[in-house]
Amino acid sequence: MSISTTTYVSRRVEGISFARNRNTIRHTKRSLGSISQIVIVSMLTLVFGLIYVAEGTKATSFDYELSSVESEISEMNVKKDDLAVEKARLTSVAAAKNSTVAATMEDATVTGYVAE
């Protein structure tokens, strides 16, 4: 009996078991190959690059919108300044017509031209 026990122990040490309905072949775990890993990394890089470009484009479009609004604001400020000057001119003409000093002034007449 000691011989069969030794044989049994040696088979267990090797890790191969000849039991009923059991395969004696060991399969190794499969992993991705080097080409598959390169393809996956390149695809991830491409996706992140596209996301980066899309976000940059959004920022650029916001810059264009902001610059158009700023140009509208500057045009409105110029129009406001022009209207303020026009208002001051019109009020000064009206005030000059109604003043007592202007009422006592004589009308200007052309007396003559300088001859050469």
Secondary structure, 3 states (H helix, E strand, C coil): CHHHHHHHHHHHHHCCCCCCCCCCCCCCCCCCCHHHHHHHHHHHHHHHHHHHHHHHHHHHHHHHHHHHHHHHHHHHHHHHHHHHHHHHHHHHHHHHHHCHHHHHCCCCCCCCCCCC
